[in-house]
Amino acid sequence: MAINYSHFPHPILSKNRDDYIDSNFEVKLDIKEFAGRVLFLFEYLLDNHNLQNLLKEDKIEIIYRIECSETMYRRIFAAKESKYEISIEESYLNGKIEISSYIVAKRDLRDYNNPLFHPDYRGLSFDIDRANIIGIGEKFTIRLDKDIEELYNIPSIVTISRNENKNEKEMKINLDGDKINIILSEEDYVYQQNLISVAKYQPVLHAMIIMPALIHIFTLIKETNEEYIEILSEKRWFRVMDGVLRKMGMALDKDSIETHGAYKLAQIILDNPINRALGSLTMRGEDEEV
């Protein structure tokens, strides 16, 4: 979340403002991965006598917010000590992670003043409500990409859902989320659900449902403007497909699509689904003859 520094009605202790003199709020962060967990090792320095006293009196607290847009993980942690460790299961985090640090009021502060206010605030006092920010520390942005084989798993970026509009019979594709959402009519969705649990039909479903969706995506990227491609590139499905292609010397961009064509790239992504589909149908026919 972006902080608008001009919207606070009271002084803020921050490196980006001069509301305080001879004061400092600094946060250091070290990150380690261990046994399937991510460890966030924080250490803060608060150099302001009045704020230190409020901290000891449990009237304010230091908090850390950890957010991962890709997995929708978001939590706020209150630091118990100046050195504080947070352990998060690795499965909750992937891609870009944003970590913010704040000083917040733990209860309502009435007539708050501080002798180290900037001279512009000397003699003034402020009513600060509970949970309001009174200090802003460092913000950190890191990337945590999972094992490449897990990340580049095509089925993990596709979801198939039912169209709630019973009058629509055509397959639709939605690219707004981190997964490619293929929307089927109610009848087609039932057929697909009946077949998906049968392993030998998986290649057929890939060829019939997922491959046309990928061709649509490649065509869209080839024909659309760079601004929209930039938006799409933030999606997990985009990064996974791009990663698969880059392992083969290509990329999910206009040049590769113009050079190789949408149809060929879709087959590469799905590992030759037409051949696998025909093979599975042939095996089915042979089984029936026995």
N, C-alpha and C positions, 0 to 999 in steps of 0.2 A: 504494500500500500504506500503510495507516495504521500509525503508530508508537505503540506503547504505552510511554510514557516510564518507567513504573514497573517494567518487567521487565528493566532492565539491571543486571547484577551489579557494575558498575564506574562511575565517574564519567563523565558525558557533557557535552561542551561544547555548550551550546545556549541560545538565548534563553529557552526554556521551562523551564530548570532552573537551579539555583544551585549546581551541583557544583563550579564554578570561580569564582574571584574575579579581578577585573581582567583578564579575558580575553574574547575575542570571535571568533566565526566568522560572517562575513557574506557572502552571495552576492548579486550583482546580475545581472540578466538583461535583455538586449535582443533582440528578435526581428525579423528582416527576411525578406521574401520576394523572391527574385530568380531569374529564368531557370529557373523550374520547381523551385526548391529552397527549403527553409526554413533560414535561418541562425539559430542560437542562439549569442548572444554573451555568454559568461559572464565574470564577474570576481569573484574571491573576496578577502576580507581575513581573514587569520588573525593574531590578536594573542595569542600565547602563546609565549614563548621556547622552552620545552622541545618543544612540538609543532612549532615551526618547525624545530628541529634534527632531529627525527625525520623530518620531511619531506625535509630536505636529505640525510639518510642513507638515504633510500629505504626507510624502515621503515613509513611510513604514506603514504596518498595521498588526494587529493580526487577524489571521483567524482560524476558527474551521471547520474541515471537518467531517461530519457525514455520515457513510456508513452502509447499511444493505444489505448483499449479497443475502439474501433470497427473499427480495421484490425488489431488484435492485434499492433501493433508494440511492441517493448520492447527497449531496449538500454541498456547501462551504459558510460559513457565515463570514462576516467581523465584528469584535467586534467594537461597537461604544464607549464603555466605559470599564473600567477595570472590572466592574460587568456587565455581559451581559446575557440575557435570550433568549433562543430559544424555540419556541413552535411548535411541529410537530404533525399532526393528527396521532392518534394511528394506523390507518389502513395502514400507510406507513411503519410500522416497525414491525418486528417479528423475533424471534431467535437472532442470534449474531449480535450485533451492535458495530462498531468500531468508536471511536472518536479520532481525532488527532488535535494537535494545533501547529501553526507555526507563525513565524514572516516572512513576505515576503516584497519585495520591491514593492512599489506601482507605482514607476516610475524608469527610469534608474538612477542609482547612479554612477557617474563618480568620480574616484580618492577617493573612500571611504577609510577612515582610522579611527582608534579608539585608543585613548591613553591607553585603557585597553586591547589591543591585547596582547596575549602571547609574551614574548620576542623574540620568533622565527620570529614573524611578525612585530616587531618594525621597523618603517621607511618605511614600505611597504604600498602601496595603491592598491585598486582593483576596477575594473569596474564591477558593478553588474547590470544585466539587469532586467527590469520590470518583476515581478512575480517570480523572483528567491528567494529561501529560504535563510534567513540569521539567523534564529533562530528556534529551535525545542523544543517544550514543551512536556508535558506529553501525553502519548497515553493511552486511556481507552478502555477496552473491557467489554461489559455487555451483558446479555441475557434478552430479553423481550419476554416471551412466552405468547400468548394470552389465553383467557379462554379455559379450557380443552375441553369443549364441541364443541367449534369452531375449535380448533386445531385438534381434533380427528374426523373429518368429512371426511369419505372416499371419497365420490364423489368430494370433493374439491381438491383431489390430483391426479385425473385422467382426462386426456384430450384425446379426440378422434379426429384424423385428417385424411385427405385424402392423399393417396399415389400418388405422382405426376408421378410415373412411371406406365403408364397404362398397361404395360405388366405383372406386378406383381399382383397376385390374392390372395396371402397368407397374413394373418394378421401378422404384425410386431410390435415389442415393443422396444421403446427407453427409456432408464433410465438415460440419461445424465442430464436432467433438474430436477427441484424441483417437477415436476409432472410426473406421469407415462404417457407416450405418446403412445397410442394404435393407430397404423396406419392401416387403412383399405383400401382395393381396392376402386376404384372410385364407382363401383356398390354397394358394401357393405356399403360404406359411405352414399350413397343416401338412401338406405334402413333404415339405423340407424337413419338418420336425420328425416325421415318421422315418425318413431316410437317413438322417444325420447320425443316428446311433449305429448304423450298419457300416463297418469299416470299408467294405469293398465299394460302397457308393460315394465315398469321400471325393475321389477324383472326378466323378461325374458332377457332383455338386460344385466343385471348384470350376469346372469347365462351363457349366450352365449358369452359375450365379455370380461367382467372384470374378471370373475373367472378364465378362462384359463390364463390370463395375470398374476394373482396373483400366480397361481400354477407354472408358469414359473419363477417368481421372487424367490419363496421359494426354488425351485430346484436349481436355480443359486447360491443362498447364501449357500446352503448346499454343493455345489460342488466346489465353487471358493475359491481362496486363501484369507488370512486375509487382505492383502494389498488392494485388490479390495473392500472387505467389508468395510474397513475403509473409502474409497472414497465414497461408496454408503451411509454410515451412516451420511454424511454431507447433504444429500438431504432431503428436507422436507417430501417427500412421505415416506421415510424410518422411520423418527422420528414419523410420524403419525401412521404408521402401528405398530411400536414398542410400542407406547403408548397404542394403543388399546389392544395389546396382554398382556402388563404388567398389565393392569387393571384386567386381568383374570389369573394372576399368571404365564404368559409365557413371551416370548420375541422374537424379530426378530433375532434369532441367530441359529447357527448350532445345538445346543443341543435341542432346542424346536422343530426344524424341524425334527430332527432324532427321537425324542420321539413321536411326534403327527402326523407327515407326512404332506406333502405340501397340499394334497387334503383337509384334515380336517381343517388346519389353514386357507385356503382360504374360506371355508364355515363359519368359525368363524368370520373372518374379515367382510364378507358380510352379516352376520346374516342369515345363512341358505338360500341361494338364490335359491336352487333347489326347496325346499318346497314352497317358495313364488312364483316362476315362475309357478309351476304346479297349485298352487292355483289361480293365475291370469288367466291362460288359462282355468281352470274349470269354473271360473266366467264368462268368455267370452262366453263359450259354453252354459251356462245356460241362458245368456242374449239373445243369438240367438234363443233359443227354445221358448222364450216367444212370 
